[in-house]
Amino acid sequence: MKALSNILIIALLFFGCRPTEDKTNQQKLSKNDTSGQSITEIADQLHGDWISKEYIDNIRKTKSIFGSHNYKTTVLVAQLLKEELVGDTATLYGLSDHEGGYRAFLKFDKKKNKFASDPLRLKEYQSFEVPFELNYISPNLLEIHSTRTNKRELYEKMKCDFDELLRNTLTTGTYSLQNSGELITFSDKGKVNFKNFTHYDMVSDFVEGVDFDAIYFCEQTTNNGCIDGDVYSFKIEGKNLYLERMKDNGDLSYTATGEKYILINKSK
């Protein structure tokens, strides 16, 4: 079976994944004053990977990746690199839950003392045709403000890679298998001791016929994740993780098998 792995390839810029929720009053988001800062200081603040706050907040609230994948921000993850921002190749890279390839060229606006889209190169990439500027709100929060439409998108700073963030948000911990009491551990790095499986991936790319929340379990992995494993639907309610093995019908569809498991989170 073809691996159901995330298409996102995001550089791991930080070690350890920690919650970064920011409760900043949204009415004050665009009022951050950078007038006294140098371009190097601003570039240092912007450097890193920023995930759509709408997307990750919905996952935290609903415990559902599938239910959160129709986000309305321009991209799922925005990436900014300090060395490019202070040089002559300033670029915002964009990634979706299915692919990368989005980008927008930036220019430093000396009057506003902030980075904005380069007006001479706006139409080179369709996803960023509307002029925008970057507003640094806090160490955990970035705003992309479309100056023509006044649309404001919030992005949260990522402290680890995308897969690890999803695991920490949903599954990382030690569980007790109902009835048998067997202890099963889901690590933030994707290791697991469930049945004969040793690794798991949270499915976040829903173009392979998976139209439900799913975990891909396997015994073998590559740099891109699981190969030759089994897909399980999942649901999280309180401390309980409900799993059901799904049959791949070979036509981009799945059927529930009735093989179900209830895991009780002992880490909460």
Backbone bond lengths (Angstrom), bond angles and torsions (degrees), N, CA, C in turn:
res aa  C-N    CA-C-N  psi(-1)  N-CA   C-N-CA  omega(-1)  CA-C   N-CA-C  phi
1 M - - - 1.474 - - 1.524 109.77 -
2 K 1.289 117.21 139.60 1.450 121.73 178.99 1.515 110.35 -64.17
3 A 1.333 116.58 139.77 1.465 120.73 -178.81 1.516 110.47 -63.66
4 L 1.328 115.60 133.77 1.459 120.79 173.89 1.513 106.84 -97.92
5 S 1.296 117.27 82.11 1.458 120.95 -176.56 1.506 109.59 -118.32
6 N 1.325 116.27 160.60 1.448 121.27 179.92 1.517 110.46 -68.90
7 I 1.316 116.61 136.40 1.446 121.10 178.34 1.524 110.53 -76.82
8 L 1.330 116.33 -22.42 1.455 120.00 -178.39 1.510 111.21 -59.89
9 I 1.309 117.83 129.78 1.451 122.17 172.34 1.519 106.18 -121.26
10 I 1.331 116.07 100.65 1.449 120.96 -172.59 1.518 109.31 -116.80
11 A 1.300 117.79 131.03 1.458 120.34 179.99 1.518 109.91 -63.34
12 L 1.340 117.12 137.97 1.456 121.91 177.69 1.514 107.65 -84.11
13 L 1.330 115.53 96.34 1.454 120.46 -173.32 1.515 113.12 -88.39
14 F 1.328 116.85 -17.65 1.451 121.24 -178.02 1.514 109.40 -136.12
15 F 1.331 116.48 154.90 1.450 120.73 177.63 1.522 109.29 -104.73
16 G 1.335 114.95 137.09 1.459 119.84 -179.40 1.510 110.15 84.18
17 C 1.315 115.85 134.64 1.453 120.53 -177.19 1.509 108.18 -111.44
18 R 1.334 116.44 119.09 1.455 120.60 -177.46 1.514 109.12 -124.29
19 P 1.348 117.86 152.63 1.465 120.05 176.44 1.517 109.84 -60.84
20 T 1.336 117.09 139.28 1.459 120.39 -178.67 1.521 111.52 -129.63
21 E 1.314 116.71 25.94 1.451 119.53 -177.33 1.519 110.68 -59.99
22 D 1.317 117.20 135.69 1.450 123.33 -177.38 1.519 108.15 -120.05
23 K 1.311 116.26 123.87 1.460 120.90 -175.94 1.526 111.16 -97.94
24 T 1.330 117.74 24.15 1.451 122.13 -179.92 1.519 111.39 -56.04
25 N 1.310 116.74 136.33 1.455 121.83 176.18 1.525 108.89 -61.75
26 Q 1.341 117.71 118.87 1.449 121.00 -174.29 1.524 112.68 -64.08
27 Q 1.326 118.68 -21.30 1.450 120.28 178.96 1.524 111.25 -70.13
28 K 1.324 117.90 -16.62 1.456 121.52 -177.18 1.518 111.96 -106.56
29 L 1.306 117.75 5.73 1.453 120.66 -170.65 1.522 113.63 -62.60
30 S 1.307 118.65 -37.53 1.452 120.47 -173.50 1.520 112.55 -89.30
31 K 1.334 119.20 9.12 1.454 122.11 -174.45 1.523 113.64 -101.74
32 N 1.345 116.32 12.70 1.455 119.66 178.90 1.530 110.06 -65.44
33 D 1.327 116.41 130.32 1.464 121.53 -175.97 1.525 110.08 -98.76
34 T 1.329 116.25 114.88 1.464 120.58 178.22 1.525 110.92 -112.01
35 S 1.335 117.13 14.40 1.463 121.03 -172.30 1.524 113.18 -61.82
36 G 1.322 117.25 -27.42 1.454 119.51 -177.43 1.512 113.87 -95.36
37 Q 1.323 117.45 5.35 1.453 120.41 -175.05 1.531 111.53 -101.87
38 S 1.334 114.70 150.05 1.463 120.20 176.80 1.521 109.44 -82.38
39 I 1.326 116.32 164.75 1.461 120.22 178.53 1.526 110.79 -62.17
40 T 1.321 117.08 -32.88 1.465 120.60 178.77 1.524 111.11 -66.98
41 E 1.331 117.27 -40.88 1.464 120.84 178.06 1.520 111.14 -64.96
42 I 1.324 116.73 -41.79 1.467 120.65 179.60 1.523 110.17 -66.81
43 A 1.331 117.43 -41.75 1.463 121.29 178.66 1.520 111.06 -62.45
44 D 1.310 116.70 -37.88 1.461 120.85 178.86 1.525 110.74 -64.87
45 Q 1.330 117.57 -37.89 1.465 121.74 178.87 1.532 111.33 -68.49
46 L 1.323 117.09 -36.85 1.459 121.15 -175.37 1.523 112.81 -82.05
47 H 1.314 117.62 -20.09 1.463 122.41 -174.82 1.533 111.89 -57.25
48 G 1.334 116.77 130.00 1.458 120.78 175.02 1.514 113.18 132.47
49 D 1.329 114.90 -170.48 1.462 123.49 179.14 1.515 109.02 -104.50
50 W 1.331 116.38 133.81 1.462 123.29 -177.46 1.523 108.63 -125.24
51 I 1.327 117.13 122.42 1.464 121.89 -177.52 1.525 110.87 -99.41
52 S 1.327 115.99 146.01 1.464 121.26 178.18 1.525 109.98 -52.88
53 K 1.319 115.88 119.16 1.473 119.78 -178.67 1.521 110.78 -66.25
54 E 1.320 116.86 -34.94 1.467 121.04 176.57 1.527 110.05 -57.51
55 Y 1.321 116.48 -46.27 1.468 122.68 -177.44 1.529 111.40 -64.32
56 I 1.323 117.47 -54.70 1.467 119.82 -174.41 1.528 111.31 -70.93
57 D 1.328 117.82 -33.19 1.469 119.57 176.62 1.527 111.35 -66.40
58 N 1.342 116.98 -37.96 1.466 120.03 177.54 1.524 111.04 -64.92
59 I 1.323 117.09 -38.39 1.466 119.81 177.44 1.517 110.61 -65.66
60 R 1.308 116.99 -42.03 1.474 120.18 177.84 1.529 111.21 -60.70
61 K 1.327 115.15 -39.32 1.461 119.56 -176.21 1.520 112.65 -77.39
62 T 1.322 117.26 -44.94 1.470 121.39 -172.25 1.525 113.90 -97.06
63 K 1.351 117.26 -14.65 1.472 122.50 -174.93 1.526 110.87 60.01
64 S 1.326 115.92 31.33 1.456 120.68 -177.19 1.523 110.35 -134.29
65 I 1.336 116.38 120.49 1.457 120.75 174.57 1.524 109.66 -77.72
66 F 1.335 116.10 -45.33 1.464 119.99 -179.72 1.524 111.18 -59.20
67 G 1.315 116.95 -41.43 1.458 121.21 -179.23 1.515 113.85 -72.29
68 S 1.333 116.66 -7.34 1.467 120.79 -177.29 1.521 113.05 -114.45
69 H 1.341 117.56 0.26 1.462 118.48 -169.95 1.528 113.86 -80.42
70 N 1.311 118.36 -8.62 1.471 120.42 175.81 1.533 110.21 -93.46
71 Y 1.323 115.14 55.79 1.467 120.86 -179.61 1.533 109.72 -70.48
72 K 1.330 116.05 157.20 1.459 120.41 -174.63 1.528 113.02 -106.99
73 T 1.319 117.37 0.23 1.457 118.86 175.62 1.532 109.29 -72.75
74 T 1.321 116.60 158.49 1.462 120.53 -175.93 1.516 111.69 -60.15
75 V 1.323 117.26 -40.93 1.461 122.11 177.76 1.527 108.93 -133.41
76 L 1.315 115.70 163.78 1.463 120.59 176.01 1.521 110.37 -79.60
77 V 1.325 116.03 -45.44 1.461 121.78 179.57 1.515 109.15 -130.54
78 A 1.329 115.76 132.60 1.459 121.82 173.89 1.519 107.99 -109.32
79 Q 1.330 116.21 134.26 1.460 120.07 -179.28 1.523 109.60 -121.30
80 L 1.347 114.30 133.54 1.457 121.43 178.99 1.523 108.63 -129.75
81 L 1.319 116.72 135.64 1.459 121.54 -176.70 1.532 109.84 -116.52
82 K 1.322 115.47 124.91 1.467 121.36 -175.36 1.517 111.95 -55.66
83 E 1.353 116.44 -45.11 1.461 119.64 -175.45 1.526 112.17 -62.95
84 E 1.330 117.71 -28.54 1.460 120.90 176.65 1.524 111.18 -80.81
85 L 1.326 116.59 -37.00 1.458 120.69 -178.41 1.527 112.04 -63.94
86 V 1.325 117.23 -37.26 1.467 119.85 -179.15 1.528 111.25 -86.66
87 G 1.322 116.98 -8.29 1.458 120.80 178.79 1.508 111.48 -99.27
88 D 1.332 115.46 -148.63 1.475 119.14 -177.52 1.529 111.79 -112.31
89 T 1.351 116.44 19.39 1.476 120.32 179.68 1.527 111.44 -126.55
90 A 1.326 117.06 34.22 1.460 121.00 -176.71 1.525 111.19 -56.39
91 T 1.335 116.31 122.37 1.464 121.40 -174.83 1.516 110.48 -143.33
92 L 1.328 116.75 141.44 1.465 122.22 168.75 1.518 106.50 -101.89
93 Y 1.339 116.87 120.57 1.460 122.09 177.91 1.519 108.87 -96.83
94 G 1.330 116.61 137.94 1.456 120.57 -179.14 1.513 111.93 -120.85
95 L 1.315 116.33 141.26 1.460 123.24 177.71 1.513 109.23 -127.47
96 S 1.341 115.99 143.30 1.463 120.39 174.06 1.521 108.15 -106.48
97 D 1.328 117.76 -177.32 1.463 119.89 177.77 1.522 111.14 -77.03
98 H 1.328 116.89 -3.60 1.469 120.40 -179.62 1.523 112.96 -117.38
99 E 1.322 117.22 -31.02 1.452 118.24 -175.32 1.521 110.44 -161.94
100 G 1.337 114.11 167.96 1.455 121.04 174.19 1.514 109.27 -103.57
101 G 1.313 116.38 -151.66 1.453 119.87 175.61 1.508 115.61 97.18
102 Y 1.327 117.11 -7.20 1.455 119.45 177.35 1.527 108.99 -84.68
103 R 1.318 115.81 142.31 1.462 117.94 175.53 1.519 110.55 -160.20
104 A 1.322 114.97 159.24 1.454 121.08 175.90 1.527 107.14 -142.76
105 F 1.307 116.08 133.13 1.454 120.38 178.54 1.527 109.34 -81.16
106 L 1.311 115.39 139.11 1.459 121.43 -175.03 1.527 111.66 -112.78
107 K 1.311 114.12 159.77 1.457 121.24 175.25 1.522 107.77 -141.50
108 F 1.323 116.67 141.73 1.464 119.35 -179.56 1.525 109.05 -82.72
109 D 1.341 115.49 121.29 1.456 122.27 179.21 1.531 107.82 -86.35
110 K 1.304 116.82 105.01 1.466 120.59 -175.44 1.530 112.35 -68.09
111 K 1.328 117.13 -30.92 1.462 119.93 179.94 1.527 111.17 -67.88
112 K 1.342 116.59 -43.82 1.465 120.83 -179.55 1.527 111.91 -90.34
113 N 1.339 115.62 -11.56 1.464 121.98 -178.03 1.527 111.65 56.63
114 K 1.327 115.49 49.71 1.459 121.05 177.90 1.531 109.18 -154.27
115 F 1.319 116.13 163.40 1.460 121.05 177.78 1.530 109.72 -85.00
116 A 1.328 114.70 143.03 1.466 121.55 178.45 1.524 108.29 -144.82
117 S 1.319 116.18 167.25 1.454 120.13 177.59 1.527 109.58 -64.17
118 D 1.329 115.12 144.62 1.460 120.77 178.60 1.530 107.99 -75.82
119 P 1.328 119.07 113.38 1.468 121.14 -174.69 1.530 113.34 -63.12
120 L 1.314 117.63 -22.25 1.458 120.52 -178.80 1.520 112.76 -83.54
121 R 1.353 116.98 -9.77 1.469 119.58 -175.66 1.529 112.18 -128.16
122 L 1.318 116.69 21.38 1.462 120.82 -175.17 1.515 113.32 -62.09
123 K 1.310 117.99 -39.94 1.464 120.97 -171.10 1.527 113.66 -87.89
124 E 1.324 116.72 8.10 1.465 118.69 179.23 1.526 111.69 -72.78
125 Y 1.348 116.91 -23.44 1.461 121.67 177.62 1.520 108.44 -135.64
126 Q 1.342 116.68 120.40 1.461 121.76 -171.57 1.523 114.32 -60.89
127 S 1.327 118.31 -30.11 1.464 119.53 -175.22 1.526 112.26 -69.07
128 F 1.331 117.84 -16.25 1.461 120.54 -178.41 1.530 110.62 -127.43
129 E 1.330 116.51 53.01 1.465 119.97 -178.74 1.515 112.36 -79.50
130 V 1.339 117.21 -20.98 1.457 120.89 -178.01 1.529 109.62 -91.46
131 P 1.330 118.77 131.81 1.463 120.94 179.67 1.533 111.22 -58.91
132 F 1.317 115.77 143.66 1.468 119.74 179.89 1.520 109.99 -148.08
133 E 1.321 115.20 165.47 1.455 121.64 174.06 1.524 108.57 -133.49
134 L 1.309 116.00 156.08 1.462 122.08 -178.85 1.523 109.78 -100.70
135 N 1.311 116.21 122.58 1.455 121.78 177.17 1.525 110.00 -111.49
136 Y 1.328 115.75 112.51 1.457 120.81 177.43 1.532 107.53 -79.04
137 I 1.347 116.02 117.02 1.465 120.56 -175.97 1.524 111.51 -92.97
138 S 1.317 115.25 -46.46 1.458 121.44 -177.98 1.522 107.44 -161.64
139 P 1.336 118.80 173.66 1.467 119.56 177.73 1.530 113.63 -56.69
140 N 1.324 117.28 -19.77 1.465 120.96 -177.53 1.523 113.98 -109.73
141 L 1.322 118.52 -2.08 1.459 119.26 -169.77 1.527 111.94 -141.04
142 L 1.343 114.91 131.37 1.457 122.96 177.77 1.522 108.86 -126.87
143 E 1.312 116.05 140.05 1.461 120.92 176.25 1.531 109.58 -113.65
144 I 1.343 115.83 131.26 1.463 121.20 169.58 1.526 106.49 -103.30
145 H 1.316 115.64 111.54 1.464 121.91 -173.70 1.522 109.48 -106.18
146 S 1.331 116.45 114.30 1.465 121.26 175.78 1.521 108.24 -78.23
147 T 1.322 116.28 109.09 1.459 120.26 -171.05 1.525 113.23 -71.44
148 R 1.325 117.87 -22.04 1.465 120.19 179.94 1.533 111.39 -82.32
149 T 1.318 117.39 -40.17 1.465 121.60 -176.81 1.518 113.04 -101.06
150 N 1.320 116.64 -11.40 1.470 124.07 -176.73 1.529 112.45 66.34
151 K 1.333 116.90 17.84 1.462 120.39 174.85 1.514 109.31 -72.74
152 R 1.335 115.69 134.66 1.460 121.12 -178.80 1.525 109.40 -121.20
153 E 1.320 115.96 123.46 1.457 121.45 179.74 1.522 109.50 -114.85
154 L 1.334 116.11 134.98 1.457 120.91 -179.83 1.521 110.97 -103.79
155 Y 1.322 115.73 138.69 1.460 123.04 178.60 1.523 108.75 -130.51
156 E 1.322 115.20 137.91 1.464 122.53 -176.99 1.526 110.48 -102.43
157 K 1.316 117.16 138.59 1.469 121.16 -178.48 1.526 110.00 -66.98
158 M 1.324 115.99 132.44 1.460 121.21 177.79 1.520 109.41 -93.05
159 K 1.327 116.20 131.95 1.457 121.76 179.09 1.527 111.54 -100.47
160 C 1.311 117.31 3.41 1.466 122.17 179.41 1.519 107.36 -159.96
161 D 1.327 118.23 -178.21 1.453 119.05 -178.27 1.530 111.30 -77.32
162 F 1.315 115.07 169.83 1.467 122.47 -172.14 1.529 112.20 -60.34
163 D 1.337 117.18 -47.75 1.463 121.05 -178.12 1.518 111.56 -61.85
164 E 1.327 115.58 -42.40 1.463 119.53 -179.57 1.522 111.14 -66.42
165 L 1.315 116.35 -36.87 1.462 120.33 177.98 1.524 110.94 -61.53
166 L 1.343 116.95 -44.56 1.469 120.22 178.86 1.532 111.05 -64.00
167 R 1.325 116.63 -42.77 1.469 119.23 -179.73 1.519 110.81 -63.32
168 N 1.338 117.09 -44.76 1.456 119.78 -179.61 1.523 112.02 -65.29
169 T 1.315 116.59 -32.30 1.460 120.82 -179.99 1.525 111.73 -72.54
170 L 1.345 117.06 -31.81 1.461 119.69 -170.49 1.526 115.69 -117.52
171 T 1.314 119.42 -45.27 1.467 119.07 -163.89 1.521 116.59 -122.70
172 T 1.318 119.45 -21.72 1.464 120.25 -173.44 1.530 111.29 -55.18
173 G 1.330 115.86 128.68 1.466 120.25 179.70 1.517 111.87 150.56
174 T 1.324 114.96 179.67 1.465 121.83 177.89 1.523 109.40 -108.02
175 Y 1.327 116.04 133.55 1.461 122.52 -175.50 1.525 110.18 -122.09
176 S 1.321 114.74 156.06 1.462 122.07 172.47 1.526 108.10 -110.94
177 L 1.323 116.11 125.09 1.454 120.48 179.74 1.525 109.50 -73.33
178 Q 1.329 115.93 123.50 1.467 119.92 -177.46 1.531 110.38 -58.71
179 N 1.297 116.24 141.88 1.468 126.47 -178.83 1.524 112.14 83.82
180 S 1.339 118.96 -54.99 1.464 119.72 -177.37 1.525 112.63 -86.52
181 G 1.325 117.91 -27.02 1.456 121.15 -178.25 1.525 113.38 78.16
182 E 1.316 118.05 2.69 1.467 121.78 179.57 1.528 109.93 -59.33
183 L 1.348 115.24 135.95 1.457 119.96 -179.95 1.532 110.21 -87.84
184 I 1.316 115.16 130.71 1.464 122.05 -179.00 1.520 108.00 -126.81
185 T 1.325 115.85 127.50 1.459 120.80 -177.85 1.529 111.04 -111.43
186 F 1.328 115.53 128.43 1.458 123.51 173.21 1.532 106.69 -105.25
187 S 1.324 117.86 115.30 1.465 119.78 -179.50 1.515 111.02 -91.46
188 D 1.341 115.93 160.94 1.464 119.71 178.38 1.521 111.96 -70.95
189 K 1.334 117.20 -15.42 1.464 121.03 178.84 1.528 112.37 -92.78
190 G 1.346 117.57 0.51 1.455 120.68 176.09 1.515 115.46 99.67
191 K 1.324 118.04 3.54 1.465 120.07 177.71 1.530 109.71 -82.48
192 V 1.350 115.68 146.64 1.453 120.80 -179.07 1.523 109.19 -154.55
193 N 1.325 117.74 155.93 1.477 121.87 176.72 1.528 110.49 -123.98
194 F 1.331 115.07 48.73 1.461 122.45 -178.98 1.527 109.13 -96.77
195 K 1.344 116.90 121.53 1.467 122.33 -176.35 1.535 108.53 53.53
196 N 1.325 117.99 -129.17 1.462 120.13 177.18 1.530 112.30 -95.08
197 F 1.308 116.79 6.15 1.458 120.81 -175.90 1.529 111.01 -82.02
198 T 1.324 114.51 147.05 1.465 120.74 179.32 1.526 112.83 -119.75
199 H 1.347 116.71 -10.23 1.461 120.15 -176.41 1.530 109.22 -144.87
200 Y 1.330 115.32 152.99 1.472 119.72 176.40 1.526 110.68 -143.87
201 D 1.306 115.52 148.83 1.462 123.77 174.65 1.524 108.99 -124.92
202 M 1.326 116.42 138.25 1.457 120.98 171.21 1.532 107.60 -81.71
203 V 1.317 118.30 125.53 1.463 121.52 -179.66 1.532 108.92 -77.24
204 S 1.335 115.42 125.56 1.466 119.78 178.78 1.522 112.30 -128.75
205 D 1.320 116.89 -6.28 1.464 122.32 178.36 1.528 107.43 -107.95
206 F 1.330 116.86 110.11 1.463 120.77 -170.41 1.530 112.21 -103.16
207 V 1.333 116.00 48.09 1.461 119.80 177.81 1.522 112.13 -110.57
208 E 1.323 117.89 3.11 1.468 121.94 -178.24 1.531 112.33 -100.60
209 G 1.326 117.56 18.58 1.458 121.02 -179.36 1.507 113.20 91.49
210 V 1.318 117.43 -1.06 1.467 120.88 177.56 1.526 107.81 -84.55
211 D 1.327 116.70 110.81 1.465 120.66 178.95 1.526 110.05 -118.12
212 F 1.319 114.38 43.10 1.463 121.66 179.46 1.530 107.52 -155.98
213 D 1.327 117.42 163.56 1.456 120.64 175.65 1.517 109.06 -66.83
214 A 1.323 116.35 128.86 1.453 119.53 -171.85 1.520 112.81 -141.96
215 I 1.333 114.35 149.48 1.457 123.07 171.32 1.516 107.24 -121.06
216 Y 1.302 116.85 135.56 1.462 122.56 179.36 1.527 107.88 -103.98
217 F 1.329 117.03 112.46 1.460 123.25 179.29 1.528 109.75 -99.66
218 C 1.332 116.94 143.87 1.458 119.26 179.93 1.534 110.77 -156.60
219 E 1.331 114.47 169.76 1.457 121.61 175.33 1.518 111.04 -105.49
220 Q 1.336 116.71 -16.97 1.456 121.29 -179.34 1.523 109.75 -125.17
221 T 1.339 114.47 145.15 1.459 119.54 179.74 1.523 110.97 -135.86
222 T 1.321 114.70 160.94 1.460 122.48 169.36 1.521 106.30 -124.91
223 N 1.317 116.95 -174.45 1.465 120.15 177.43 1.520 111.55 -64.11
224 N 1.318 117.05 -19.09 1.471 121.21 -179.74 1.527 112.55 -97.40
225 G 1.339 117.42 5.43 1.462 119.40 176.58 1.518 112.70 112.90
226 C 1.333 115.31 -156.20 1.458 122.90 -173.50 1.524 113.53 -66.08
227 I 1.343 115.03 148.92 1.465 121.26 168.83 1.525 108.04 -136.32
228 D 1.325 115.77 148.37 1.467 122.19 174.60 1.528 113.07 51.39
229 G 1.310 115.49 53.92 1.456 119.74 179.64 1.514 112.17 -123.46
230 D 1.327 115.53 -160.47 1.460 122.05 -179.75 1.523 110.65 -121.27
231 V 1.315 114.92 143.85 1.460 121.62 177.30 1.520 109.31 -95.26
232 Y 1.323 116.35 131.39 1.468 122.91 175.67 1.528 108.48 -121.98
233 S 1.317 115.96 134.04 1.456 118.57 170.16 1.521 107.49 -74.76
234 F 1.330 116.77 152.39 1.462 119.14 177.72 1.523 110.92 -138.33
235 K 1.313 113.48 153.69 1.462 121.96 174.12 1.520 107.32 -144.81
236 I 1.324 116.74 137.05 1.464 121.45 179.66 1.517 108.46 -114.41
237 E 1.310 115.09 123.34 1.465 121.53 175.37 1.522 108.26 -133.33
238 G 1.324 116.34 111.90 1.455 119.85 -177.21 1.515 110.80 60.70
239 K 1.341 116.81 -124.31 1.457 121.87 178.71 1.525 112.86 -88.09
240 N 1.311 116.91 -5.45 1.462 120.45 -173.64 1.528 112.65 -94.11
241 L 1.335 114.68 134.30 1.457 122.56 172.44 1.521 107.27 -111.40
242 Y 1.323 116.91 114.71 1.461 122.52 -177.80 1.528 109.09 -98.50
243 L 1.322 117.14 125.14 1.454 122.44 -179.60 1.527 110.35 -121.24
244 E 1.317 115.78 143.93 1.465 120.98 173.32 1.527 109.05 -143.45
245 R 1.331 115.92 127.32 1.461 119.79 -179.82 1.524 109.68 -69.09
246 M 1.331 115.48 136.76 1.454 122.13 -178.96 1.525 109.80 -112.44
247 K 1.315 116.58 139.96 1.464 121.69 179.09 1.521 109.75 -91.87
248 D 1.331 115.35 128.48 1.460 121.05 175.71 1.531 108.30 -80.03
249 N 1.331 117.40 115.85 1.465 121.51 -177.29 1.530 113.34 -81.46
250 G 1.332 116.59 -3.85 1.456 119.91 178.36 1.504 114.85 78.75
251 D 1.337 117.07 5.05 1.463 120.41 -179.69 1.532 110.76 -130.04
252 L 1.332 115.21 35.26 1.458 122.29 -177.50 1.530 111.82 62.05
253 S 1.321 115.39 36.55 1.468 120.22 174.31 1.528 108.35 -142.26
254 Y 1.325 115.00 160.54 1.471 121.10 -177.84 1.520 109.31 -133.86
255 T 1.328 115.04 150.17 1.457 121.96 178.01 1.522 109.12 -126.19
256 A 1.324 116.25 135.64 1.467 120.44 177.85 1.529 109.64 -67.14
257 T 1.327 116.79 136.69 1.468 121.00 -176.80 1.525 112.89 -94.67
258 G 1.328 117.03 -16.73 1.462 119.61 -175.95 1.522 112.83 88.40
259 E 1.338 117.37 -4.69 1.472 121.44 176.69 1.527 108.08 -82.04
260 K 1.320 115.73 102.63 1.461 120.48 -170.32 1.529 111.94 -119.00
261 Y 1.329 114.25 151.81 1.458 121.47 178.25 1.527 109.02 -139.76
262 I 1.331 114.69 144.41 1.463 119.97 173.83 1.511 107.83 -119.80
263 L 1.325 115.44 122.01 1.468 121.33 -179.82 1.519 107.76 -112.85
264 I 1.322 116.53 132.56 1.462 122.11 -178.22 1.518 108.79 -105.40
265 N 1.322 115.97 121.71 1.473 121.18 -176.30 1.531 110.07 -71.62
266 K 1.326 116.76 117.98 1.460 122.39 179.82 1.531 111.51 -91.41
267 S 1.342 116.47 -7.18 1.460 120.37 -176.46 1.524 111.89 -86.04
268 K 1.329 117.26 -14.44 1.466 120.44 -178.21 1.511 111.08 -91.11
